[in-house]
Amino acid sequence: MQFQVPQFIEVEDKIFGRLTLKQFLYLAGGLGASVALYLYIPIKIIAIILIIPVVAFAISLAFLKINKKPFIDVVQASFYYFFGDKLYLWRKVEKKPISQISEETQGVGTSVNVPRISDSKLKDLTWSLNIKENIAPLSTRNEK
């Protein structure tokens, strides 16, 4: 028994000419809001100034895609970001220390104890080396 598997499920059906149902509704809503603004605002220049962003928003909702996603998804994400709670929790993740001793030395059971030099002692050593080098430069190169 064979069954038909739907193909092209990501593509919406074109219902109104070249427009999908969502695109048609976005454009119809923008047109309706534009007509309402034009009829109810007595000063027509102000009405036109308000109509331009409404029409641009309706066209963006219908046709604009950002990163291959519809513009309505971007609007929804920005709405949730601006008006949602912003609670960030930081949880420190304990990391296990990585052993720097190779497997060969672990088998022997001996560990090398390297002395640590503090920052001030290290500065003293470098200063003394620089001073001694400047006081008694290598005289072996100059002698012939």
Secondary structure in CASP SS format (residue, H / E / C, confidence):
PFRMAT SS
TARGET T0000
AUTHOR 0000-0000-0000
METHOD secondary structure of the structure
MODEL  1
M C 1.00
Q C 1.00
F C 1.00
Q C 1.00
V C 1.00
P C 1.00
Q C 1.00
F C 1.00
I C 1.00
E C 1.00
V C 1.00
E C 1.00
D C 1.00
K E 1.00
I E 1.00
F E 1.00
G C 1.00
R C 1.00
L E 1.00
T E 1.00
L H 1.00
K H 1.00
Q H 1.00
F H 1.00
L H 1.00
Y H 1.00
L H 1.00
A H 1.00
G H 1.00
G H 1.00
L H 1.00
G H 1.00
A H 1.00
S H 1.00
V H 1.00
A H 1.00
L H 1.00
Y H 1.00
L H 1.00
Y H 1.00
I C 1.00
P C 1.00
I C 1.00
K H 1.00
I H 1.00
I H 1.00
A H 1.00
I H 1.00
I H 1.00
L H 1.00
I H 1.00
I H 1.00
P H 1.00
V H 1.00
V H 1.00
A H 1.00
F H 1.00
A H 1.00
I H 1.00
S H 1.00
L H 1.00
A H 1.00
F H 1.00
L C 1.00
K E 1.00
I E 1.00
N C 1.00
K C 1.00
K E 1.00
P E 1.00
F H 1.00
I H 1.00
D H 1.00
V H 1.00
V H 1.00
Q H 1.00
A H 1.00
S H 1.00
F H 1.00
Y H 1.00
Y H 1.00
F H 1.00
F H 1.00
G C 1.00
D C 1.00
K C 1.00
L C 1.00
Y C 1.00
L C 1.00
W C 1.00
R C 1.00
K C 1.00
V C 1.00
E C 1.00
K C 1.00
K C 1.00
P C 1.00
I C 1.00
S C 1.00
Q C 1.00
I C 1.00
S C 1.00
E H 1.00
E H 1.00
T H 1.00
Q H 1.00
G H 1.00
V H 1.00
G C 1.00
T C 1.00
S C 1.00
V C 1.00
N C 1.00
V C 1.00
P C 1.00
R C 1.00
I C 1.00
S C 1.00
D H 1.00
S H 1.00
K H 1.00
L H 1.00
K H 1.00
D H 1.00
L H 1.00
T H 1.00
W H 1.00
S H 1.00
L H 1.00
N H 1.00
I H 1.00
K H 1.00
E H 1.00
N H 1.00
I H 1.00
A C 1.00
P C 1.00
L C 1.00
S C 1.00
T C 1.00
R C 1.00
N C 1.00
E C 1.00
K C 1.00
END
